[in-house]
Amino acid sequence: MYQAIRRVLFLLSAETAHSFSMRALTLFCSVGFVRKALRNYFRPKAAAFPAFGLSFPNRVGLGAGFDKNARYLRELETLGFGFVEIGTVTPRPQAGNDKPRLFRLPKDKALINRMGFNNDGVDAVAKRLKQWRKNDGRSQRKEDSRYPPALLIGGNIGKNKTTPNEEAWKDYEICFRTLHPYVDFFVVNVSSPNTPGLRELQEKDALKKILTHLQEMNKTFAHPRPILLKIAPDLTLEQIDDVIDLAKEISLDGLVATNTTISRAGLQTAAGEVQAIGAGGVSGKPLEQRSTEIVRYIHQKTGGQIPLIGSGGIFTVDDARNKLAAGASLIEVWTGFIYEGPGIVKRICGAFA
């Protein structure tokens, strides 16, 4: 059935289809018995899974960029996701890049995006998260595994476009401090290709300054949150080794591998069409092999000492199995969710029940 719905949605622009779909789902979930029926249908029968000192309802999450502003948490919980990365969130609101900025490549089962961290700003997002927890009966954040929430929230944080790199640590601090009471873990995003100069922050010295500062801040809270770093698939092995060394040195809680790629290698879509789209990060099937290779490399290099979230090109049960076999503790979908539909979590979790 979803394949028919997808054909209709793909007649719309990618951003319009996203907005229409989520508004429709929000409407359905506003009716109690409809939401209950959807929840019973889509939520998987999966055992909780421990990672990063947390108990995840299941091992399948939704990557950052889908719910940038924490508007659809109830709806995404209804569809069975074990966790959702909200954001990327920046200190100040920003509109992002000019539209169109999200493109489908159906022949490749891929997307190209150059969204540019469009979001409502950290204060607005924190307000929504606070309200969601209150409405959802979780305003008292029990730090006890006997009371696991049905959905964990990752706060994906970044810097504003106009913030110079030498002051980027201040933006990460603002987002970290503001979101800390309302998220379960953090993902530091220095790997998006759509904010000019951002990937320069993946260099070891710049990265160390940001992450050590967040780690020190984290210790001042009664309940520290796990801090993860999201890395690009375009890093060299030497750069990955630097990330590994730094993660060990500062006792980083984990890594997310990987973000989107700037590579256009191996695409089936006509070269002229891809060129006309222009800049942006590729996600989906073209990223699957590279992201899995990076997960495997980090897992083997560290002997499994650094927990990993595997992200990139997960559409099927076999895709998920490959990521987990490579060493991922958890997995994230995004483009696979667009192409495969809302049943993706239940299908994947069902294979590991």
C-alpha positions as CSV (number, residue, x, y, z in Angstrom):
1,M,0.0,0.0,0.0
2,Y,2.8,2.4,0.9
3,Q,4.3,2.0,-2.6
4,A,1.1,3.5,-4.1
5,I,1.1,6.4,-1.5
6,R,4.8,7.0,-2.3
7,R,4.1,7.4,-6.0
8,V,1.6,10.2,-5.2
9,L,3.9,11.8,-2.7
10,F,6.8,11.7,-5.2
11,L,4.7,13.9,-7.5
12,L,5.2,16.7,-4.9
13,S,8.5,18.4,-4.2
14,A,10.4,16.6,-1.5
15,E,9.9,19.2,1.2
16,T,6.2,19.7,0.4
17,A,5.7,15.9,0.6
18,H,7.4,15.8,4.0
19,S,5.3,18.6,5.4
20,F,2.1,17.1,4.0
21,S,2.8,13.6,5.3
22,M,3.7,14.7,8.8
23,R,0.6,17.0,9.0
24,A,-1.6,14.1,8.0
25,L,0.0,11.9,10.5
26,T,-0.4,14.5,13.2
27,L,-4.1,14.8,12.4
28,F,-4.5,11.0,12.6
29,C,-2.6,10.9,15.9
30,S,-4.8,13.6,17.4
31,V,-7.7,11.1,17.5
32,G,-7.2,8.8,20.4
33,F,-8.5,5.6,19.0
34,V,-6.8,6.2,15.6
35,R,-3.5,6.8,17.3
36,K,-3.9,3.6,19.4
37,A,-4.7,1.6,16.3
38,L,-1.6,3.0,14.5
39,R,0.5,2.3,17.5
40,N,-0.6,-1.2,17.9
41,Y,0.0,-1.8,14.2
42,F,3.4,-0.2,13.8
43,R,5.1,-0.6,17.1
44,P,7.5,-3.6,17.1
45,K,7.6,-6.3,19.8
46,A,11.2,-5.8,20.7
47,A,13.2,-6.1,23.8
48,A,14.9,-3.1,25.3
49,F,18.5,-2.7,24.3
50,P,21.3,-1.2,26.5
51,A,23.7,1.3,25.0
52,F,25.6,4.4,26.2
53,G,24.3,3.7,29.7
54,L,20.7,4.0,28.5
55,S,17.9,1.5,27.8
56,F,16.6,1.9,24.3
57,P,13.1,0.6,23.6
58,N,14.5,-1.0,20.4
59,R,17.6,-0.7,18.2
60,V,16.1,1.4,15.3
61,G,16.1,5.2,15.4
62,L,15.4,8.1,13.1
63,G,18.4,10.2,12.1
64,A,18.7,13.9,12.5
65,G,17.1,16.2,9.9
66,F,13.7,14.6,9.8
67,D,12.2,16.2,12.9
68,K,14.5,19.3,13.1
69,N,12.3,21.2,15.6
70,A,10.9,18.4,17.8
71,R,7.4,18.8,16.3
72,Y,6.5,15.2,15.6
73,L,7.7,13.2,18.6
74,R,4.3,11.7,19.4
75,E,3.8,10.7,15.8
76,L,7.3,9.1,15.5
77,E,6.8,7.2,18.8
78,T,3.5,5.9,17.4
79,L,5.4,4.5,14.4
80,G,7.6,2.5,16.7
81,F,11.0,4.3,16.6
82,G,13.2,3.5,19.6
83,F,14.9,6.9,19.4
84,V,14.9,10.1,17.4
85,E,17.6,12.6,16.8
86,I,16.0,16.0,16.8
87,G,17.8,18.8,15.0
88,T,20.4,19.8,14.0
89,V,19.7,22.6,16.5
90,T,21.6,25.8,16.5
91,P,21.6,28.6,19.1
92,R,19.7,31.1,16.9
93,P,17.0,30.3,14.5
94,Q,18.1,30.2,10.9
95,A,16.2,29.7,7.6
96,G,18.8,27.4,6.0
97,N,19.7,27.4,2.3
98,D,17.5,28.6,-0.5
99,K,14.8,26.3,-1.8
100,P,14.8,23.9,-3.6
101,R,17.3,22.1,-1.3
102,L,16.1,18.5,-1.0
103,F,16.1,16.3,-4.1
104,R,15.2,12.6,-4.8
105,L,17.2,10.3,-6.9
106,P,14.7,7.3,-7.3
107,K,17.0,5.3,-9.6
108,D,19.6,5.3,-6.7
109,K,17.2,5.1,-3.8
110,A,18.9,8.3,-2.6
111,L,18.4,11.9,-1.6
112,I,20.5,14.9,-2.0
113,N,20.1,17.6,0.6
114,R,21.6,21.0,1.3
115,M,19.2,22.1,3.9
116,G,21.7,24.2,5.9
117,F,20.6,23.6,9.5
118,N,17.3,25.2,9.0
119,N,15.7,25.2,12.5
120,D,13.7,27.3,15.0
121,G,16.6,27.8,17.4
122,V,17.5,26.1,20.6
123,D,15.1,28.0,22.9
124,A,12.0,27.1,20.8
125,V,13.1,23.5,20.5
126,A,13.7,23.2,24.2
127,K,10.3,24.6,24.9
128,R,8.7,21.9,22.7
129,L,10.7,19.2,24.3
130,K,9.7,20.3,27.8
131,Q,6.0,20.4,26.8
132,W,6.3,17.0,25.1
133,R,7.7,15.4,28.2
134,K,5.0,17.0,30.4
135,N,2.2,15.9,28.1
136,D,3.7,12.4,27.7
137,G,3.8,11.8,31.5
138,R,7.6,12.0,31.7
139,S,8.2,15.4,33.3
140,Q,9.9,13.6,36.2
141,R,12.9,12.2,34.4
142,K,13.4,8.9,36.3
143,E,17.0,7.9,35.9
144,D,16.0,4.3,36.7
145,S,15.8,1.5,34.1
146,R,12.6,0.3,35.7
147,Y,10.9,3.3,34.1
148,P,12.1,3.4,30.5
149,P,10.3,5.9,28.2
150,A,8.8,4.6,25.0
151,L,11.0,6.9,23.0
152,L,14.5,8.3,23.7
153,I,15.6,11.7,22.3
154,G,19.0,12.6,21.0
155,G,19.8,16.2,20.7
156,N,21.8,16.8,17.5
157,I,23.6,20.1,18.0
158,G,25.5,22.4,15.6
159,K,26.7,25.9,15.0
160,N,25.0,28.8,13.3
161,K,26.2,29.6,9.8
162,T,27.4,33.1,10.7
163,T,29.5,31.9,13.7
164,P,33.2,31.7,12.9
165,N,34.8,28.4,13.5
166,E,37.1,29.7,16.2
167,E,34.0,30.6,18.2
168,A,32.0,27.4,17.3
169,W,32.5,25.9,20.8
170,K,30.3,28.7,22.2
171,D,27.4,27.6,20.0
172,Y,27.8,24.0,21.0
173,E,27.9,25.1,24.7
174,I,24.6,27.1,24.3
175,C,22.8,24.2,22.7
176,F,24.2,21.7,25.1
177,R,23.3,23.6,28.2
178,T,19.8,24.5,27.0
179,L,18.8,21.1,25.8
180,H,20.4,19.1,28.6
181,P,17.3,18.7,30.8
182,Y,15.2,17.5,28.0
183,V,17.2,15.0,25.9
184,D,18.6,11.6,26.7
185,F,21.9,11.9,24.8
186,F,23.7,14.4,22.5
187,V,25.1,14.1,19.0
188,V,27.7,16.7,18.1
189,N,27.4,17.5,14.4
190,V,30.6,18.8,12.8
191,S,30.2,16.7,9.6
192,S,27.3,18.2,7.6
193,P,28.5,19.3,4.2
194,N,25.9,22.0,4.0
195,T,27.3,24.6,6.4
196,P,30.4,26.3,4.9
197,G,33.6,25.4,6.8
198,L,31.8,23.1,9.3
199,R,33.7,20.0,8.3
200,E,37.0,21.8,9.2
201,L,35.9,21.3,12.8
202,Q,36.5,17.5,12.4
203,E,40.3,18.2,12.5
204,K,41.6,16.9,15.8
205,D,42.6,20.1,17.5
206,A,39.3,21.9,16.8
207,L,37.3,18.8,17.7
208,K,39.1,18.3,20.9
209,K,38.4,21.9,22.0
210,I,34.6,21.4,21.5
211,L,34.3,18.0,22.9
212,T,36.5,18.4,26.0
213,H,34.5,21.6,26.8
214,L,31.2,19.7,26.6
215,Q,32.6,16.9,28.7
216,E,33.6,19.3,31.4
217,M,30.2,20.9,31.3
218,N,28.5,17.5,31.4
219,K,30.2,16.7,34.8
220,T,28.5,19.7,36.4
221,F,25.0,18.3,35.9
222,A,23.4,15.9,38.4
223,H,22.7,13.4,35.5
224,P,25.3,13.7,32.8
225,R,24.1,12.8,29.3
226,P,26.0,10.5,26.9
227,I,27.9,12.6,24.2
228,L,28.3,11.1,20.7
229,L,30.1,12.5,17.7
230,K,28.7,12.2,14.2
231,I,31.4,11.8,11.5
232,A,31.5,12.1,7.8
233,P,31.9,9.2,5.4
234,D,34.5,11.2,3.4
235,L,37.2,11.1,6.1
236,T,40.4,9.3,5.3
237,L,41.6,6.4,7.4
238,E,44.1,8.7,9.0
239,Q,41.4,11.2,10.0
240,I,39.3,8.4,11.3
241,D,42.2,7.2,13.4
242,D,42.5,10.8,14.8
243,V,38.8,10.6,15.8
244,I,39.3,7.2,17.4
245,D,42.3,8.5,19.4
246,L,40.5,11.5,20.5
247,A,37.4,9.5,21.5
248,K,39.5,7.3,23.7
249,E,41.5,10.1,25.1
250,I,38.5,12.1,26.4
251,S,36.3,9.0,27.0
252,L,33.6,10.0,24.4
253,D,30.5,7.9,24.8
254,G,30.2,6.9,21.2
255,L,30.1,7.7,17.5
256,V,27.5,8.0,14.8
257,A,28.8,6.6,11.5
258,T,28.0,8.3,9.2
259,N,26.6,11.6,7.9
260,T,25.8,12.2,4.2
261,T,28.6,12.1,1.6
262,I,29.8,14.7,-0.9
263,S,30.8,11.9,-3.3
264,R,28.8,11.4,-6.5
265,A,30.6,8.2,-7.4
266,G,28.5,5.3,-8.7
267,L,25.2,7.1,-9.1
268,Q,22.8,5.7,-11.7
269,T,21.0,9.0,-12.1
270,A,22.1,10.8,-15.3
271,A,25.2,12.9,-14.7
272,G,23.6,16.0,-16.1
273,E,20.6,15.7,-13.7
274,V,23.0,15.3,-10.7
275,Q,25.0,18.2,-11.9
276,A,21.9,20.4,-12.3
277,I,21.0,19.6,-8.7
278,G,24.3,21.0,-7.5
279,A,25.8,20.9,-4.0
280,G,24.6,18.8,-1.1
281,G,25.0,15.6,0.8
282,V,24.0,12.2,-0.7
283,S,22.1,9.8,1.6
284,G,20.6,6.4,1.0
285,K,21.7,3.4,-0.9
286,P,24.9,4.9,-2.4
287,L,26.1,5.5,1.1
288,E,25.4,2.0,2.4
289,Q,28.7,0.3,1.7
290,R,31.0,3.1,2.7
291,S,29.2,3.7,6.0
292,T,29.3,0.0,6.8
293,E,33.0,-0.1,6.1
294,I,33.6,2.8,8.5
295,V,31.5,1.1,11.2
296,R,33.5,-2.1,10.7
297,Y,36.9,-0.3,10.7
298,I,36.1,1.6,13.9
299,H,34.8,-1.5,15.6
300,Q,37.8,-3.6,14.7
301,K,40.3,-0.8,15.4
302,T,38.9,-0.3,18.9
303,G,38.0,-3.9,19.7
304,G,34.4,-2.7,20.2
305,Q,35.4,-0.3,23.0
306,I,33.6,2.7,21.3
307,P,29.8,2.1,20.9
308,L,28.5,2.9,17.5
309,I,25.3,4.0,15.9
310,G,25.3,2.8,12.3
311,S,23.6,5.2,9.8
312,G,23.6,5.2,6.0
313,G,21.7,3.2,3.4
314,I,19.5,1.1,5.7
315,F,16.4,0.0,3.8
316,T,15.9,-3.7,4.6
317,V,16.4,-6.3,7.3
318,D,19.6,-7.4,5.5
319,D,20.9,-3.8,5.5
320,A,20.3,-3.6,9.2
321,R,21.9,-7.0,9.8
322,N,25.0,-5.9,7.9
323,K,25.4,-2.7,10.1
324,L,24.9,-4.7,13.3
325,A,27.3,-7.4,12.1
326,A,29.9,-4.7,11.3
327,G,29.8,-3.6,15.0
328,A,26.9,-1.1,15.4
329,S,25.0,-1.3,18.6
330,L,22.1,0.7,17.2
331,I,21.0,1.8,13.7
332,E,19.4,4.9,12.3
333,V,17.2,5.2,9.2
334,W,16.2,8.3,7.3
335,T,16.2,7.9,3.5
336,G,15.1,4.3,3.9
337,F,12.1,5.6,5.9
338,I,11.2,7.8,2.9
339,Y,11.5,5.0,0.3
340,E,10.2,2.0,2.4
341,G,7.5,3.7,4.5
342,P,6.4,3.7,8.1
343,G,6.6,-0.1,8.5
344,I,10.4,-0.1,8.3
345,V,10.9,-0.2,12.1
346,K,8.6,-3.1,12.7
347,R,10.1,-5.1,9.8
348,I,13.6,-4.6,11.0
349,C,12.9,-5.2,14.7
350,G,10.9,-8.3,13.8
351,A,13.9,-10.0,12.3
352,F,15.8,-9.6,15.6
353,A,13.0,-10.4,18.0
